[in-house]
Structure formats: structure tokens, C-alpha cells
Amino acid sequence: MRRTRVAVAVLAFSIAMLGPVVVEPARAAAAQIVRIDERSPTRSSMFVDSPAMGRTVQVDVLHPAQGGSRPAYYLLDGLDPGVGQSTWTNATDAEAFFRGKNVNVVLPVGGQASYYTDWQRDDPHFGRYRWETFLTRELPPLIDENFDGDGVNAIGGLSMGGSAAFILAARHPHLYRAIAGYSACPDTGLATGGVMFSIANRGGNPVNMWGAPGSLAWAEHDPSLMADRLRGKTIYLSTGTGVPGPHEAELKPQLVENIVLGGPVEIGINTCVVAFERRLRGLAIPARIDYSPVGTHSWSYWQDTLHASWPTLSSAIGA
């Protein structure tokens, strides 16, 4: 047992000092836009032929009606994303909330239980997942070129998407000025069991993502071990306690599963956020953490915290 703890400590120290090993894919054909459908003056659906993913990926963009340069906020979905659109636009008022704001809100569509990462192996159920390459290499130039982006970015998400936002920011710190997680656990080591279960529960093989738990690849995707790489960035996290609050009385399709699971899941998230905040404080890295005395793992609370986070994020990216 003592040898195991020493090995883990050495691994954490090595990653903190040297940074994670991010293997950039070999240069290949650039991603190409298949088409852009204008759904309204402030919402477009862009379809991207992604060499990394080996398929066409839909990305919805909320944007100002007028021209002029602006930053981008990459906003990721949860374990079960919407069909044909991000659940952010299906289950919250995100489209109305961002209307008139000088920012491109980038909403990838799809990626069930993907953790928006590059999987080591294609999965028989999910197919090819190379989301990290798509989101960090292929997509940003297309967003900036076609939606007047100024190259300044933030990234956030709820639950799985929030965890992924912290992973991507730690692995690609040059890309993002701010990170947000709504009911998200940025401590991959603490959440290993939940990550494995969430993938298997949706038909995938979690070993196809980063290999077996405890491997170097898992450590290289753990924001807690890489927390020093977040220094200087604006950080926002929110969590409830699992105690039912004002939104439990609402009748929404997105809340059906959360009636049973929303409370226990949020209790686990709360524990993780407390541990991650302690980690940041130990490194003297400031962060805004919104602890609510109530709230389950459900969309109405994420709409609330999306609103609450925006002054912090917009100030960081100059939106």
C-alpha cells in the first residue's frame, strides 16, 4: 500500500512539473464546412466534415445579428446530449439569454458519454470519438473565420461537459481564458467510478477511452493533477446539495430521470467540488465557487447558474 501511494505521488508531481503528454495528431486534411443553415438571425447550424471524427459533425452557434469581432464561449452538453440540437437550447433559455450579447456561443451536438475527449480506440457502440482534436484543432479556426471570432475563448459545460471543459483547458491552456463547470466534477481521480459507470450504462466500453483506470492516460486527463496549468484563468464552478429546491415542481421532459437520480448525483458532485476547491486553494489559484443550499442535478438549476456565471465569464473574455 505504501509503495502504491508513493507511486501515485510521484506521478502527480511529474505531471504537475512537466504537464500532461498531449500527443498532437499528425497533420492531415483540414476540416471543411459542408453547409451552414441559418435558423434565425442569431442562430446558425454549421455542419463540419471532420477528418478526426471521420464524419460530419453538427455545431450550433448563437451569435449576434450584427457584424463585428467577438470572443467565443464553447458550451458543452451532458452525458445525454440532445438530438438535432444541444440540450442547452432545448432545455434552457440559452438562446434568448445570449441574444444581443457580443459573443459566439458554440454548441457541439452529439457526443453521448464521450467526455469530449480523444478515445484510444473506436468503440463498437459509439464509433470514433476524437472530440478533443475536433474541439481544439479543427473547430476554432472555422468559428473565427465564419462568425467573426477574435480568437479569445472560454469553455464550459454541465456535468460531463463541465468535467470535459476543465480537462480540455488543462491540456490546452493556450486556448482558453476562462472555464466554467455547472454541477461538474473536475477531479477525474475522485470520479473514476462514476465515469466508468456512466459510459458502460450507455452501452460503451469505458476502457476504450483512456485505457484501464490508474494508467498514465487517466492521470493525463485529471484536472486536479494538472491544476497548476489553470493558473491565471478565470474559473467558475457551481453545485447544489441534492436537497430538493424550487425547480422540482416543474414538469419538463429533461427532468424525468433526475426525479430519482438528481439528488444523489448532486451530493457526489458537491463532494467533488469541495475537494477541487481545496486543491485550488492549496495552489493559491483563485476561483469563484457558487454553493447553493438546495438543488438537484437538473437543467433548471443549470439555467440559473449559466445566468449567474456570465458576468464572471464575460469579463474574462471581453464579451
Backbone torsions as a table, in degrees:
resi	resn	phi	psi	omega
1	MET	NA	-43.8	-179.5
2	ARG	-62.5	-40.2	178.5
3	ARG	-63.3	-38.6	179.0
4	THR	-62.8	-43.5	179.6
5	ARG	-65.0	-39.3	178.0
6	VAL	-63.5	-42.4	-179.9
7	ALA	-62.6	-42.4	178.5
8	VAL	-63.9	-41.0	179.2
9	ALA	-63.3	-42.3	178.9
10	VAL	-64.0	-41.5	179.4
11	LEU	-62.5	-45.0	179.5
12	ALA	-62.4	-42.5	179.6
13	PHE	-63.4	-41.9	-178.7
14	SER	-62.8	-43.1	179.9
15	ILE	-67.0	-40.3	179.6
16	ALA	-62.7	-39.2	-177.6
17	MET	-78.3	-41.4	-172.8
18	LEU	-100.6	-18.1	-175.6
19	GLY	83.8	160.9	-178.5
20	PRO	-69.3	154.5	176.9
21	VAL	-82.7	103.0	178.8
22	VAL	-101.3	108.3	-177.6
23	VAL	-88.0	109.3	179.4
24	GLU	-75.4	134.9	179.4
25	PRO	-66.7	154.5	178.1
26	ALA	-60.7	143.8	-178.7
27	ARG	-62.0	128.7	-177.6
28	ALA	-134.8	-169.7	179.0
29	ALA	-60.3	139.3	-179.2
30	ALA	-71.5	152.6	174.9
31	ALA	-64.2	145.8	-177.7
32	GLN	-125.7	144.2	175.9
33	ILE	-80.8	125.7	176.7
34	VAL	-79.4	-47.0	176.5
35	ARG	-168.0	163.2	173.4
36	ILE	-127.1	120.3	177.7
37	ASP	-98.9	121.5	177.3
38	GLU	-86.2	106.9	-177.5
39	ARG	-84.4	-24.4	175.2
40	SER	-163.0	173.9	177.9
41	PRO	-61.8	-16.7	-177.4
42	THR	-124.8	14.9	179.1
43	ARG	-146.7	127.5	179.6
44	SER	-131.5	149.8	173.1
45	SER	-110.8	118.0	-179.8
46	MET	-105.7	130.7	179.9
47	PHE	-109.4	119.4	-170.4
48	VAL	-115.0	126.8	172.4
49	ASP	-79.6	106.4	-174.0
50	SER	-100.6	113.3	174.2
51	PRO	-60.4	-36.5	-178.6
52	ALA	-64.9	-44.3	-177.7
53	MET	-83.0	-20.6	-179.0
54	GLY	72.1	26.4	-180.0
55	ARG	-164.0	176.6	176.2
56	THR	-89.0	130.5	-177.4
57	VAL	-114.7	132.5	176.3
58	GLN	-86.4	134.8	175.5
59	VAL	-133.4	119.7	175.9
60	ASP	-90.9	144.0	-178.4
61	VAL	-129.8	123.2	169.5
62	LEU	-93.1	127.8	-170.8
63	HIS	-148.2	159.7	176.7
64	PRO	-64.9	153.9	177.7
65	ALA	-72.8	-29.1	-177.5
66	GLN	-94.4	167.7	177.7
67	GLY	-79.8	-174.3	-179.7
68	GLY	111.9	146.1	-175.5
69	SER	-72.2	151.0	179.8
70	ARG	-159.1	159.9	177.3
71	PRO	-79.6	178.3	-179.4
72	ALA	-125.9	142.9	172.7
73	TYR	-118.7	107.4	177.6
74	TYR	-81.5	115.4	-172.2
75	LEU	-117.3	111.1	-170.6
76	LEU	-94.8	152.9	-177.5
77	ASP	-87.4	179.9	179.1
78	GLY	-94.8	-162.4	-175.3
79	LEU	-58.3	-36.8	-176.2
80	ASP	-119.5	83.3	-175.9
81	PRO	-68.2	162.9	180.0
82	GLY	-69.2	163.1	177.9
83	VAL	-100.4	119.0	179.3
84	GLY	84.6	-11.5	176.3
85	GLN	-163.5	159.5	174.9
86	SER	-66.6	146.0	176.5
87	THR	-67.2	-20.0	175.2
88	TRP	-58.8	-36.3	-179.7
89	THR	-89.3	-15.5	-179.4
90	ASN	-90.7	-35.0	-171.3
91	ALA	-112.1	-7.0	179.3
92	THR	-132.3	178.1	178.5
93	ASP	-94.7	27.3	-174.6
94	ALA	-54.8	-41.3	-177.7
95	GLU	-62.6	-46.4	178.6
96	ALA	-69.2	-38.3	-177.0
97	PHE	-62.7	-41.2	-176.4
98	PHE	-87.2	-7.9	179.7
99	ARG	-62.8	126.6	-179.0
100	GLY	92.0	-8.8	177.9
101	LYS	-90.8	144.8	-173.9
102	ASN	-85.7	71.8	-177.8
103	VAL	-157.1	147.0	169.0
104	ASN	-94.1	117.6	175.9
105	VAL	-97.1	114.6	-171.8
106	VAL	-100.6	118.8	-172.2
107	LEU	-120.8	94.9	175.0
108	PRO	-64.2	141.6	-179.7
109	VAL	-108.1	127.2	-179.6
110	GLY	104.2	-170.9	178.0
111	GLY	94.1	36.1	-179.1
112	GLN	-53.7	127.5	176.2
113	ALA	51.4	30.4	-176.4
114	SER	-88.7	-22.6	-169.1
115	TYR	55.6	21.1	176.0
116	TYR	45.6	46.2	-177.5
117	THR	-126.4	170.6	173.4
118	ASP	-86.3	114.2	178.0
119	TRP	-76.9	147.0	-179.2
120	GLN	-68.2	-33.3	-178.0
121	ARG	-135.8	148.4	172.9
122	ASP	-62.2	142.6	-177.0
123	ASP	-102.7	134.9	-180.0
124	PRO	-56.9	-30.4	-178.8
125	HIS	-89.6	-46.7	-174.2
126	PHE	-91.5	-21.0	-176.0
127	GLY	84.4	-142.5	-175.4
128	ARG	-93.5	120.2	175.5
129	TYR	-113.6	110.1	173.4
130	ARG	-131.5	52.3	-173.1
131	TRP	-67.9	-35.6	-179.9
132	GLU	-60.8	-46.7	178.4
133	THR	-62.6	-42.5	-179.7
134	PHE	-62.7	-47.2	-173.7
135	LEU	-75.9	-29.4	-174.3
136	THR	-102.7	-20.3	-176.9
137	ARG	-118.3	-46.8	-173.0
138	GLU	-82.8	-41.7	-171.3
139	LEU	-80.0	-43.9	-174.3
140	PRO	-53.4	-43.4	179.3
141	PRO	-63.0	-33.9	-180.0
142	LEU	-70.4	-39.1	177.5
143	ILE	-63.8	-48.2	-177.3
144	ASP	-63.8	-39.5	-176.2
145	GLU	-72.4	-38.1	-172.0
146	ASN	-98.8	-13.6	-179.1
147	PHE	-129.6	30.5	173.0
148	ASP	57.2	38.7	179.2
149	GLY	-72.1	147.5	-179.3
150	ASP	-103.2	8.4	177.0
151	GLY	87.2	-2.9	178.4
152	VAL	-95.9	130.8	-173.5
153	ASN	-133.1	150.0	164.7
154	ALA	-126.4	160.6	178.0
155	ILE	-140.7	141.0	179.8
156	GLY	-155.8	177.0	178.5
157	GLY	177.5	170.2	178.3
158	LEU	-107.4	142.4	175.3
159	SER	52.5	-118.8	178.8
160	MET	-53.2	-43.2	-178.7
161	GLY	-65.7	-33.0	176.2
162	GLY	-69.9	-41.2	175.2
163	SER	-60.0	-43.9	179.2
164	ALA	-63.5	-36.7	179.2
165	ALA	-59.6	-42.6	178.9
166	PHE	-69.6	-36.6	177.1
167	ILE	-62.8	-48.5	-178.0
168	LEU	-65.2	-38.9	-179.9
169	ALA	-66.9	-37.0	179.1
170	ALA	-71.8	-33.1	-179.1
171	ARG	-85.0	-20.9	-180.0
172	HIS	-134.9	61.9	-173.1
173	PRO	-62.1	-22.8	-179.6
174	HIS	-70.2	-16.6	-172.8
175	LEU	-86.0	-27.1	-167.3
176	TYR	-127.7	137.9	174.5
177	ARG	-93.9	-22.0	-176.6
178	ALA	-144.7	150.7	179.8
179	ILE	-135.1	140.4	177.8
180	ALA	-134.2	142.0	174.6
181	GLY	-133.3	121.3	178.4
182	TYR	-102.0	111.8	-174.5
183	SER	51.8	51.0	-176.8
184	ALA	-120.0	149.6	177.5
185	CYS	-110.0	105.6	-179.0
186	PRO	-84.2	6.1	179.8
187	ASP	-104.2	91.5	-175.6
188	THR	-60.6	-37.6	-180.0
189	GLY	-62.5	-43.8	179.3
190	LEU	-67.6	-30.3	-175.1
191	ALA	-99.1	11.3	-173.8
192	THR	-51.9	-48.8	-179.4
193	GLY	-60.4	-42.4	179.2
194	GLY	-66.4	-38.7	178.2
195	VAL	-63.3	-48.0	-179.7
196	MET	-60.1	-46.5	-178.1
197	PHE	-64.4	-42.9	-175.8
198	SER	-62.3	-35.5	178.3
199	ILE	-73.3	-48.2	-179.0
200	ALA	-62.9	-36.4	-178.7
201	ASN	-65.7	-18.9	178.9
202	ARG	-107.4	16.1	170.5
203	GLY	96.4	-0.8	-178.8
204	GLY	-95.3	169.0	174.9
205	ASN	-103.3	107.6	-174.8
206	PRO	-62.1	-22.8	178.8
207	VAL	-68.2	-21.9	178.2
208	ASN	-71.5	-13.2	-178.0
209	MET	-80.0	-71.9	-178.2
210	TRP	-120.8	18.7	-176.7
211	GLY	82.6	-161.3	-177.5
212	ALA	-74.3	144.0	175.9
213	PRO	-55.3	143.1	-177.6
214	GLY	93.3	-7.6	179.0
215	SER	-77.0	166.3	178.7
216	LEU	-59.1	-35.9	-178.4
217	ALA	-63.0	-36.5	177.0
218	TRP	-65.4	-41.5	178.4
219	ALA	-63.9	-34.8	-179.4
220	GLU	-74.3	-5.2	176.2
221	HIS	-120.7	29.5	-178.7
222	ASP	-113.7	103.0	-178.9
223	PRO	-59.3	-26.3	178.5
224	SER	-65.8	-40.8	176.8
225	LEU	-72.1	-26.5	-177.4
226	MET	-104.0	18.8	-171.0
227	ALA	-58.1	-31.3	-178.5
228	ASP	-64.0	-22.3	177.9
229	ARG	-74.6	-8.1	177.0
230	LEU	-94.4	-1.0	-179.1
231	ARG	-60.1	135.4	179.5
232	GLY	90.2	-6.8	179.2
233	LYS	-97.8	154.1	173.7
234	THR	-79.8	126.5	-175.1
235	ILE	-121.2	131.0	176.6
236	TYR	-129.5	133.0	174.7
237	LEU	-138.1	145.5	175.9
238	SER	-137.6	151.7	177.3
239	THR	-157.4	148.6	169.3
240	GLY	-96.1	-165.6	-179.3
241	THR	-114.7	-6.5	-174.0
242	GLY	91.4	-10.0	177.6
243	VAL	-75.4	128.2	179.9
244	PRO	-54.7	140.1	-179.1
245	GLY	-127.7	-155.6	-172.3
246	PRO	-68.3	-20.5	-174.4
247	HIS	-88.6	-8.3	-177.2
248	GLU	-66.6	-19.9	-179.8
249	ALA	-80.7	-9.1	-177.9
250	GLU	-75.4	146.1	177.0
251	LEU	-107.4	102.5	178.9
252	LYS	-136.0	142.2	178.4
253	PRO	-57.0	-33.5	-176.6
254	GLN	-71.8	-11.4	-175.7
255	LEU	-98.8	-4.9	-173.4
256	VAL	-59.4	-52.3	-179.2
257	GLU	-64.8	-34.3	-175.1
258	ASN	-74.1	-12.7	176.2
259	ILE	-60.2	-37.1	-178.7
260	VAL	-93.5	-43.7	-170.6
261	LEU	-98.0	-18.8	-171.7
262	GLY	-60.0	-37.2	180.0
263	GLY	-68.9	-57.0	-180.0
264	PRO	-59.1	-38.9	180.0
265	VAL	-64.1	-41.9	-177.8
266	GLU	-68.6	-30.2	175.4
267	ILE	-61.1	-44.0	177.6
268	GLY	-64.5	-40.7	178.2
269	ILE	-61.6	-42.8	-179.6
270	ASN	-59.0	-44.4	178.3
271	THR	-60.3	-41.0	-179.9
272	CYS	-67.3	-43.1	-179.1
273	VAL	-63.6	-40.8	177.5
274	VAL	-59.7	-44.0	-179.9
275	ALA	-65.6	-39.0	-179.1
276	PHE	-70.1	-38.7	176.7
277	GLU	-61.7	-39.8	178.0
278	ARG	-62.1	-39.9	178.1
279	ARG	-62.8	-45.3	179.5
280	LEU	-63.7	-42.3	179.9
281	ARG	-62.6	-38.0	178.7
282	GLY	-62.3	-25.7	178.7
283	LEU	-99.7	5.4	-178.5
284	ALA	57.9	41.0	176.5
285	ILE	-104.9	116.0	-177.6
286	PRO	-72.5	151.3	177.4
287	ALA	-156.8	150.3	172.7
288	ARG	-96.7	119.6	179.8
289	ILE	-117.5	119.1	177.6
290	ASP	-99.1	107.9	176.2
291	TYR	-98.9	120.0	176.0
292	SER	-99.2	139.4	179.5
293	PRO	-70.0	-13.9	177.5
294	VAL	-134.8	177.6	173.7
295	GLY	120.6	132.2	177.8
296	THR	-106.6	179.0	-176.7
297	HIS	-82.9	78.6	-173.6
298	SER	-152.9	162.6	-165.1
299	TRP	-65.6	-36.2	-177.8
300	SER	-63.4	-34.0	176.6
301	TYR	-71.6	-33.7	178.4
302	TRP	-70.5	-32.2	173.1
303	GLN	-62.6	-43.2	178.7
304	ASP	-59.3	-46.3	-175.6
305	THR	-76.6	-25.3	171.8
306	LEU	-59.8	-46.6	177.4
307	HIS	-61.5	-45.9	-175.7
308	ALA	-65.5	-31.2	-176.5
309	SER	-79.4	-21.2	-167.9
310	TRP	-64.2	-41.0	176.2
311	PRO	-56.3	-39.0	178.7
312	THR	-67.0	-46.1	-177.1
313	LEU	-71.1	-43.6	-176.6
314	SER	-64.5	-34.6	176.9
315	SER	-65.1	-36.1	-178.0
316	ALA	-70.2	-34.0	-175.2
317	ILE	-105.9	-0.2	177.1
318	GLY	71.7	36.8	179.5
319	ALA	-80.6	NA	NA
